[in-house]
């Protein structure tokens, strides 16, 4: 028997955006971020604008179906609106804020986690079928690890085929990988595809920086040694610093600091550690220094922030 991905509903009263919004609303039982029956897919719903929240993006594609939000990555602000999607090619600490949401028209989004190797394999399979890189189109913004694009009708259809499987769970194991592959394929051949391919190409500067980011993520509690990172990436220290800032919009030290603070927050929230213990665990030598930097990033001292997270916050942080 040949499996086929379900077609979009024939109800002519609903356009693609309405159908996408409906399936996400039906599949979200609470506010904030929640997992789904499809591996690697998370759904986000928020019924009111949010304050600025800090999080770490994984390599992923995030599709905004309804509502508007802004992302602050270092010195760069990105706004994405309904029927746009954002690609994160590497792990990146960001600030996010939902600016358009209501109970009648909530902010609705879907996030698809992407394995960089999955992208690299598909790039190889595409070969010369992929649109060529424009050697004259170089711009510093193109090196950024985040980029945003509009969803055309083909991408909306592909996303609907994936999310509509939430209504037919028995089809998910067979059809979800097909729909997922189509989404990544359409990203690679679309306007942001050249950026994603640069991160997948082993000889590219962007790919080298992605390996540096992975090393920092795995060893965030250790002292920062730029020389060792540069040697491992086969780059000079000055080139590493310049390229790293193009991709992340922050210096390696700022990046490491944010990773440490996010992990300390997680340790306090999920493992019940005291602030001083968490600060030592993530590499800080001074609890008072840790507390100052924590307050600067999250807007409150560690204990007050964790107390709020555990039960008093009414509006979930945006993703």
N, C-alpha and C positions, 0 to 999 in steps of 0.2 A: 504494500500500500504506500502510495506517495503522499508525504506530508506537505501541506500548503499553508502558508501564513494567511490568517483570516483577513478578508477584505474589509475595508472601511464600511461602516453601516450605510445602508442605502437611504436612510432618512434624510430627505432633501432639506428638511427644516433646520438641520444642524450642520454648520460648517466644521472644518477640521479643528479649529480652536475650541469650539463649544464641545465637540466630542472628547477632545483631550481633557478639557476642564472637568467634564462630567465623570470620566473614568478615574481621575485623580481624587475628586471629591468623594466618590463612592468608595474609594480604597483607603481613605484617611479617616481613622476613627478618633484622632486626637490632633491637637495643635503641635507644631514643631516638626522635627525630623522623625521619620519612622521607616523601618525596614519594610521589605515587601517579600512576597513569595518568589520573586525573581531574583536570583543570585546577583549581587552587585548593583541592584537598583534600590534607591531610597526615594521616598516621596516627602515633600515639604509643603506644609500648609500653615498660613498665618492669617488671622482674621483682623489684624490691625497693624498700623505702622509700628516698627520696633525701634528701640534705641540702638546705638552702635554696639555691635558685639564682635568679639575677636575669636577667630578659629583658624585651623590649619587645613588648607585644601589639599586633598590627595590628587594624583593624576586622575582626571575625570572629565566628563561632559555634563554640564548642568543646563537643563532646558527650562526656561521660564515660560509658563503657559498663560499665566494671568497675574497682573500686578507688576510692580517695578521695584528694583532695588539697586543700591550702589555698593561697589566694592572699592576699598582703599588698599592698594598694594604699594607700600612705600610712599613715594611721592606721586603716584599715579592713581587717578580715580576713574573707575569704569562704571557706567550706568547701563544696565540691560533691562529691556522692556518686554512686554508680551511678545511671544513668538521669536525670541532671540535665544541664543545659547552661548555658553561660555566654555572654553576649553582650558583646562589646567594641565600643563604638560609635566609639571614636577610638583613636589610638596612645597606649598607656599603659605606662610602666615599672612592672613589678611584681616581687615576690618570690614564688616558688612552691616548694611542697614536697609530694612524694607521701608520704602517710602510711599507705597500705594497699595493699600489692602483694607478691606472692610468685611463685615459679616456677610453682606450681600454679594460682594465680589472679592473673595479672599485671594491672597497671594498663593499661587499654586506652582509648584516646580517639581521636576524629577531629576535625580542625579544618577548618572551611570558611571560607576567606577571602571577605569580602564587600565589594563596591564600594559605598561610600555612595550613589553615584548610582543604583545598581541598586535600593537600598532606596527612595530618593526616587521613582523612576519607578513602583515598585509601589504606594507610598502614594498617588500621584496616581491610579493606575488603580483602586485600591480605593474612593477617594472616600468617600462617606457609608456605605459598607458596613463600614468599619473601626469597631470598638468606640470610642465617644466617650471623650475624656479626661475624667477625673473632676475637676472644678474644686475639689472639697472634699477631694480626696485628696492634696493637695500635702504632700510630706515631703522634707527635704533629701536623704535617701538616694535618692530617685527621680531626682535630678539626676546621680548618680554615673555615670561612663562604663562601669562594669561592673555587670551584674546577672545573677542566676542564677535558674533556674526548673526545675521537674521536667518531664521528657518524658512527655507523655501517649501513649496508644497510637497516635494519629494521627501524632504527631511521630516516634515510634519506627519506624512503618511507612514514613514518608517517608524517614527516614535509611537504613533498610534498602534501600529501592529504589535509593537513590544508591550505597551502598557495595557492594551485590551486583553492580553493573555491573563491578566489578573482576574478576569471574569470567567476564565476556563482553565483552572489550575492543572488539570490533567494534561493539557497541551504544552505546559511550560517547559518540561525537560527537552522536548523535541524541537519546538518552534522558537523558544527564546534565544538560543544561540544563533539562529538564522537572522532574526530581527536585530539582534545586537550587532552582528557582523555587518549588516546593511547600514546601520547607523554610523559605525566607524568608517566604513567605506565611503559613505556620502560626505563625511567630515573631511576625509583625506582628498577627495576630488573637488571639494568646495573651496571657497575663498580663504579659509583658514588652514587648508590642507598643507600648504607649503611650510607654514610654521611648525606644524606637528611633524612633518617629515624631517625637518632639520633636527628636531630633538631625537628622532629615531635613527638618523644616520651616524654611524659610529665615528666617522672621521670629522664630524662637524664640531664647531666650537660649542654650540648649544648642547650637544650630547655630552661633551666633556664636563660642562657645568652641571648637567643633570647627575653625573656620577659624583661630583663634589657635593651636591646637595644630599645625595643618598648617604655619603660618608658622614656629613654633618648630622643628619637625622639619626644615624645609628650610633654616633659617638658624641652627642650633644653635651654630655656631662664632663667630657675631657677638655683640657686646655686647648684653645684654638691654635693650631700650628699651620700658618699659611704656607710656609715653605714645603711641608710634607704634602699638603693638599695639592700644591702646584706641581710637585714632582710626580705624584700619582696620576695627575691629569695630563702630564706632559705639556705643561704650560709654564710660562714665566710667572712670577708673583704679580707683576703689574698687569699682565694680560688676564690672569685669573681674577684679580680684583675688579678690573674694568668689565669683563664679560659677566661676572657674577652679578654685578650691579645692574647690568642691562636686563638680565633674565629675571631677577627678583626685586629690582628697584630698591635694594638695600645692600649694605655691606655684609660680608660674611659674619662679622661680629654682631651686627644687629639681628641677622637671621638666627644665629645661634642663641642669642638672648631670648628671642621670642619662642623658639622651640623649648628652651628650658622653662620658661614661665608657663607655657601651655601644659607641659608635662607635670610641673609642680601642682598646677591647678587640678589636673586629673588625679594625682596621687592623694591630694587632700580630700577631693570629692568622693572618690571611689574606694580608697583604702583607709580613710580616716586619719591620715598623718597630720601632725601639727605642722604649722608653717615652718618652723625652724628645721624640723626633720626633713621636710620636703625640699627645703632650700639646699641643704647639704647633699641630698640625694641627687639633685640635678646639677650640681657643680658649683653652687654659690659658697663662698667662704664666710660671708657676713649676712646673718639673718636680717639686719636692719637695711642693708643695701638691697637685699632681695625684696623686702617689704616695699621699699620706695619704688623699685622698678615694677613690681607687681601692680601697685596702685596706679602707676602711670599708664600701664597697658590696659588693665581691666576696670579702672575707674573706682576702685574701692580697695582697702587693705585686705590681705588674704582671708582672715577670719570672717569679716563682714561679707565679702564676696561669696565665700563658700556657703555661709548661712543662707544667703539669698538664693543661691543655686539649688539648695536642698529643699526649698519648699515655699519661698515667698515670692518668687518671680512669676508673674502672670503671663508675660509675653515671652515666648521662646526666642532664643538668639537666632538670628538668621544664619543661613549657611552660605 
